[in-house]
Amino acid sequence: MTESLEIPVRYKNHDLIFKAHTIRFGYVHHIFVDMNGTPVTIERDEEGSFRALVDAQTVDASKLDAGLIEALVSVLKGL
């Protein structure tokens, strides 16, 4: 089952909203986020912490902002 949502993030004094959708695979939920045209998958690791995954073959890593991804994960932790 898929659910669409918007994730508000405050980063470098800017209020941003990222469109996302969740998909449940068994007991695991994946959150697929469009971060300014870059697809990022957020999931929990074995320890229960969030991790962000990107496809290194299709995404230019130099265009990713690790701080922005951290801010997004911080919002998810607070939910």
C-alpha positions in Angstrom: 0.0 0.0 0.0 1.3 3.4 -1.0 0.7 6.6 0.9 1.7 10.1 -0.3 2.9 12.8 2.0 4.8 16.0 2.2 7.7 16.4 4.6 8.5 20.0 5.8 12.1 20.6 6.5 13.8 23.8 7.8 17.4 24.0 6.5 19.7 27.0 6.3 16.9 29.4 7.3 14.7 28.1 4.5 11.4 26.3 4.8 11.3 23.4 2.3 8.7 20.8 1.5 9.6 17.5 -0.1 7.1 15.2 -1.7 7.4 11.6 -0.7 5.5 8.4 -0.7 5.8 5.3 1.5 5.7 1.7 0.6 5.4 -1.2 3.0 7.4 -4.3 2.2 6.4 -6.9 4.8 7.3 -5.3 8.1 9.6 -2.7 6.6 8.5 0.8 5.4 10.4 2.6 2.8 10.0 6.3 2.3 10.8 7.5 -1.3 11.6 11.2 -1.3 12.2 13.6 -4.3 14.9 15.9 -3.1 15.1 18.5 -5.8 15.0 16.0 -8.5 17.2 13.4 -6.7 15.4 10.2 -5.7 16.4 9.3 -2.1 15.1 6.2 -0.3 14.9 6.4 3.5 14.6 3.2 5.5 15.5 1.9 9.0 18.6 -0.2 9.4 19.1 -3.2 11.6 19.5 -1.0 14.7 16.4 1.0 14.0 18.1 4.1 12.9 17.2 5.8 9.6 19.5 5.6 6.6 19.3 7.3 3.2 20.0 5.4 0.0 20.7 6.7 -3.4 21.5 4.9 -6.7 25.2 5.8 -7.3 24.9 4.9 -10.9 22.1 7.4 -11.7 22.8 10.2 -9.2 25.6 12.7 -9.3 26.9 12.6 -5.7 28.3 16.1 -6.0 24.7 17.4 -6.3 23.7 15.8 -3.0 23.6 17.9 0.2 24.4 15.6 3.1 23.2 18.3 5.6 19.9 18.5 3.9 19.4 14.7 4.0 20.4 14.9 7.7 17.8 17.6 8.3 15.1 15.4 6.6 16.0 12.4 8.7 15.9 14.6 11.8 12.3 15.5 10.9 11.4 11.8 10.4 12.9 10.9 13.8 10.6 13.5 15.4 7.5 11.9 14.0 
